[in-house]
Amino acid sequence: MAKTPFGAKLELVLKVFSMSRAQLAADLAVDKSVIGRWVSGAVAPATHNMAHLTRYIAGRRPGFTMLDWDRAMPDFADLFGVQPPGPDGAGHGIVLPIMGQIKSATETCATDLECFFQTTRPAEAAPGRFLHDQGMLRLGDDGLLEVRMGIRETVYAGWLFPIRGKLFCIATDAVSGALVFAIFSTPPPGRVQRLDGVSLGIGAGSLPGITAATIMLDRIGDLSGDAEADERRYQERLMQNPLAPEGSIPEDVLAHLSRDFGPAQLAMGGDLLLQIPFHRSLARSLTPVANPKPADENQVVRPQFGRAKP
């Protein structure tokens, strides 16, 4: 996700002082994850923390005050005698030749995808159980769909790219730097209610490896349009107990997320690979208002994004 103006300025300060996030956290007597969330834009400092941080910077850069945080980035950088960061987009760390196509597709489908959501995925540390991440999908000022999701203090932020009828997700934990990836199936036209896909990331444990698993994403509410109110709701949802109660996962979802694959399954007519063919996907959307006629259950819906034209 794109950094907030404050996050970008704090990151610049750390570079100017050649200081790590861990060192700043120790000097301010806060957990290092807090600094990571400030820099990433996941949260903003509380008033007392902002005052403490400002006094700390003033000790290294005399004359610095709370008002200086309101400066435009070029003026802010000039206070420290450095050049401001490059134009927006250069800092994403992702340069794709098809970015123009991605933004065009995003413009078409963003209205149907923006939401608060909850994931369902296997709980690695509790075999046989499932976890729920809480998340938010929101169109950013850069024309890309920002995705934020996590469990309590562990939060990933990144983007959701519509490419060739699929949704590709890449996100990172600002504290650990760990990356996660996911590819979601094509949803039918309309306001998306559920996505299913496959995720890839670093496994948990003392000797983490690489883990791939099925994952499901369900819409649990619409954004209000008030960015601050939406942020508060998202932060509140992050604090929920992530472990799904036993017996709470519907049977069709349980079967979808738990199916076997491999050579033995292939010999019995199953799958060799972990895959979600289009005809097996549980992705669903609300029928667009412009096309109220319900689709025949045997009809194959052509993969596409956005609402059908009247």
N, C-alpha and C positions, 0 to 999 in steps of 0.2 A: 504494500500500500504506500501511497505518497506520504512523506513525513508532513506533520503540521509545521507551521512557521516556527513555533517554539522549539519543536524537536530538531529542526534543521539548524537553528541557532545554537542550541546546546551542543549538538554534534560538532559544530564549528569551534566552539569554545574548547571542547576536549582536544581537538586537533591542535589548536593554537598553543595550549598548555602542555601538549605531548602527554596527555593524561589518559589513563584507561578508565573505563566505567567503574571497575572494581575499586580503583583508588579514590575516585570521587565519592562513591558510595561509602567507603570507609571514613573519609573526611567529613561527610555530612551525617554519619551515623544512621544510614538507611541501608536496606538490603540492596544488593547489586541489581536484583531484578527490577527494582523501582526505577533505577537510572535507565535500564534498557527500555522500560515502558514509556518513560518520558521522551527518550530519543525517537522511539518508533512512532509515537503519537497515540499509543494505546490508551494512555491516560495523561492528564495534565497535573502538574504539581498543585497540592493544596496551598492555600494562602501562606501558611506558616513555613512550608517547605520552600516556596518561591522566595520568601523573604530571606530565609537561611541561605539558599543558593546564591542570591544576589549579593549578600554580605560577603560570602566566600569569594565570589569573583572579584568584588571590589577590593578585597585584600591583595589580589594579584594584579588587578588593573584599576588603580586608584581613580575615583570619580565615577565608577560604574554605578548606576541606580536602577530601580525598578522600571523607570520610564524608558530606559534603553531597550528593554525587551519589545517595546512597541515600534521600534525603528524598522524601516524596510531593510531587507537583507543586505543590499549594497552598503547602506549607512552603518548597519550593525557590524559588518565585516571591516569597514573602514576604522571603527573604534579600536580594532585589534591589529590594524596595519596589515591586513591580508586581503586577497581577492575573494569575492563571494563565490559560492559554488556555481557550477555551470547551469544552463537553462533547465527548466523542469523537463524531466524525461531522461536527462543524462545520468541522473542519480538513481534511476530504477535498477541499474545493473543488468537489465535485460534489453537487448537490442535484437529485434526480429525483423527480417525483411518484409514480413507480411503484416507489420503493425497497422498499416493503413486498412487492410482488410479486417483485422480484428476490431478496430475502432468502429468501422462501418457496421459490422455484425453486432457489436455491443450496443450501438445506438438503436438497432432494430429490436433487440431482445431485452434490454435492460429493465424496462417497465414490468415485464413478466417475471423477472428474476429477483429484483430487489425485495428483501424480506429479512425477518429474523428467522433463523432456522435451528434445528436440532439434528445432530447426526446420531446414527446408531452404528456401532462397530464393535468387533470382538475386543474384550478386555484382556490384554496380553498377560497382565499380572494375576488375573483370576480366570483360569481356563473354564470355559462353559458359560461365562457371564458376558454382559455387554455394557459398553460405556456410551454416554450421551455427551458430545461436545455441544456447547452453545455458541451460536455464531450470528453474523450479520453480513448480508450482501448489500453493497451500496455503490451507486455510480459515483466515481470520483470526478474531480474537476479536470482531470487529464483525459476524460473520455473512456476510462477503463473501469471495469467492475472490480471494486475492492472487496476482498473477503477477509473477515476476521473471525477466528474461532478458537476455542480452547476450553480448558478446565481450570477454574480458579486462577492461580498465578501463572499457569503455563498457557501462553497465548501465541497463536500463529497469525501472521498477517501477510497478505499477498494479493494475488489477482486471479480472476476467473476469466479465461480466454475462450470465446466461442470460435472454434476452428473446424471447418469441414463437417458441420453438423454435430460435433461433440463439444463438451466443455472441459477444458484443460485447466487445472488448478496448480499453482506453484505458490508456496508460502514458507515463511521462515519464522523461527522463534528468535526474537531480537536479543534475548539473553544468552542462549546457548549457541545461536547461529545455525542450529539444525534446520535442514530443509525437509519439507514434505511435498509430495506430488500426488495428484489424483486425476483420473479421467472419468467423467460422468457420461452416461448414455444420453442419447438425444431425447429430449422431452417432446411430446406432441405439442402442437400449437396451442397457445393460451397461457393463462397465468399458471406458472409452474408450482405444483404442490409437492412433488417428490422427485428426487434424482437418485439414481443408484450408479455405483461405479466401483473402481478399484483404486486403492491408495497404496503408496510406497513411501517408506520412511525408515528411520533407524529404530530398531527394536529396543525395548527397555531391558534393564538388568545390569549386572556388574560388568558383563562383557557383551555389550549390545552389538547386534548384527544388523542385517537388512530384513525388513518385514514387509510383505505384501498382503493385503486383506481386502475383502469386500467392504463397502461402506454405503450407507444410505443417508440421504439428507432430506428432511421433511420441513416444509414451511410451518412455522408456529405463530406467525403474525406478520402484519404489514408494517412498514416504516410509517412514521407519523408525518414526516416532512420537516419536523423540528429536529435539527441535528443534535442539539444538546439533550433533548428529551430522549431521543433514540439512543444516544450514548449512555445515558443513565440506565435505561432499561437493559441495554446490553451488559453493562457492568454488573447489574443486579443478577442477571441470569447466569453469569459466569460463576457465581458463588453457590449455585445449586449442587446437590450431591450428584456426581456424574455416573455413579454405578446404577444401572437399571435394575429395579426390583425383580427378583426371580419370578418368572411367569408373566412378566409384563410385556414381553415382545410377542406380537401377533404371530400366529403359526406360519403364515405365508412369508413374512419378513424373516422369521427364524430360519426357515428352509432356504430362503434366498441367500442369506448371509453365511450359512453353515454348510453348504453342499460340498461334497468331496470332489477331488479331481486327481488325476495322475494315471500312471500306467494301469493300475488295477481297475480303476473306474473306466478307462478307455476299453478294456477287455470286456466290460459288462455293458458297453454301449454308452458310457458316459463321456466326460471331457478329460482330455489329457492336460489342458491348460486351464488356468483360472481365467475365465472369460464370461462376458455377459452379452450373448448375441441379442440383436435387436428384438427378436420375437420373445425373449425371456425377460426383458427389462420390466421392472415395476415402476418406471418413471411415469408420472401422470401429471396432467394439467387440467384446469377448469376450461370447459369449452368456451372459446371466444364468443362474446356477445354478438358479433357480426355473423356468426355461423351457429345458430342455436340448435340446429338439427343434430341429435346425438349420432356419433359414429357407429357403424355396424361393428360388432365385436370381432368379426372375421375380416374386416377391412384392414389392409396394411396402410398405416399412415406414413407418408413420405417424410423423412427427416428434414426439419427446417426450423428456423428460429423466427420469432415474432408472430404476430397475429395474422390470420388469413385475411386477405383483402376482400371487402364486400363485393 
